[in-house]
């Protein structure tokens, strides 16, 4: 049995892979469980009460099955809605994801910032408060895009969107009469960093700073593991394992393979497995 710390990364689909990659870069000697509630994808289109109930149900199942040391809710929508309820119900250490508005406002030279998120995140009071608290001196142009979530899922599955489709979504950030150029865009959905390399190759977007929460989340996970005394000296570390878990029991093995390929670029994992398991409603 592995003596390594176990990190659970949870999302409704592939978006959390962007967070998981950052975590494995900072913490390569940890067992990783990546769980996708793909039976209910996408979370951004669910009613708030339904989403909270679903996340509590699935997370209870995952905690019982995997007993993680830290659970990362790698979804902005689920974090803003369900994190408080999760912490109240379970004794597990949870780390959530929030839009990286604070660092974007600090680093923008023009004080014109794009906020690219799901339609639900764009409109949430939580997002309004972040803008008010940390970017009140900036012009924040908000765009909610469900299409980019779909494009990111397809990108991971090997069916990329065209440059024209990506450009059409990004162009919505420029529908403002302000003449000062936008130099920073917050990727406020964990799916969107999966498209960042594509964005950087598009005409007109190569000099934009794309800001997301991935590295900050990885540092936070490391902090919790260090605080709990879970990180061991290098000589005591066996090779870590990767387990993928999908709630849709019809998930094709090829999807698991695509997830694996995104996470094992550095070949840090000794064993890799994929499983499906229905979570009863």
Protein Blocks (a to p, Z undefined) as FASTA:
>chain_A
ZZbdcdddddfblmlmmmmmmmmmmmmmbccdddddfklccfklpcfklmmmmmmmmmmm
mmmmnopabdcdfbfklmmmmmmmmmmmpmcdcdddddfkklmmmmpmnlpacddddfkl
mmpmklmmmmmmmmmmpccdddddfklmmmmmmmmnopacdfklmmmmmmmmmmcfbfbd
cfbdcdfbfklmmmmmmmmmpghilmpccddfklmmmmmmmmmmmmnopaccfklpccdd
dddddfblkbcfklmmmmmmmmmmnopafbdcdddddddZZ
